[in-house]
């Protein structure tokens, strides 16, 4: 298998326990090289998985490889080829962005002059150019996030972990950060793994998603594949939409009214011909003109609700425009 075809991460029964608390519970997953979203509510086990893969904490049991290397025995080699943008605010306040990122480049093995040049180049790429000689203490939350991103990619890694990269940012800052992440993956060729509880962030920048809940793997796969099938059916007729919803409900179909439209929930197997036939027959029985009948592709939120198990779990995630 070539390096390109090789999975970026493979885990087998990977488990982390803190006494009686199971933070990660026997996770088996194979993740391809892509733009990857690690999705789950706060406390679901996302950060634990990242720290295990980086060798920052040791697994209680199980195995994992990253870039073809064992996370237990090849920690140093892994860190040479991987970048990490932590969620926590861990920047030194009384140094400049240029000095900090340059220092991180030297820590990665670059000689002093090359490290400073590389730091300047990367800070420019992430939008910290004229401000790079200011003390980090005076930076906004968005600027600090950009500096954290710069230090994560200054050594030109093959893979970069971004733990809640838009945390604390305003809408414009979030938009800019997501654009940066897209550019890093698509133009610089760096595989990105974005850990987030923001559905919109994952949908925007990721092609592959790994969903975790309460330490367990819920589902993984390409987002386009997961979103196929299973979507609702939208119906609009001339007349009272509530009357149509009531008649459909009498056929044991789950419905809700949204404006002039009736949304008919598809069963787990997706919108079948039988479902469309039942809707058509109901409209004919009511003798009303049918104006619209179409399927709606399910969203990542729909996938999460269906796999994790209900709206209560989904409420822990932030959708649409964030918090």
Buried (B, 14 or more C-beta within 10 A) or exposed (E): EEEEEEBBBBBBEBBBBEEEEBBBBBBEBEBBBBBBBBBBBEBBBBBBBBBBBBBBBEBBEBEBBBBBBBBEEBBEBBBBBBBBBBBEEEBEEEBBBBBBBBBBBBEBEBEEEEBBEBBBEBBEBBBBEEBBEBBBEEBEBBBBBBBBBBBBBBBBBBBBBBBBBBBBBEEEBBEBBBEBBBEBBEEEEBBBBBBBBBBBBBBBBBEBBBBBBBBBBBBBEBBEEBBEBBBBBBBBBEBEBEBBBEBBBEEEBEBEBEEEBBBBBBEEEEBEEEBBEBBEEBBEEBEBEBEEBEBBEBBBBBBBBBEBEEEEBBEBBBBEEBE
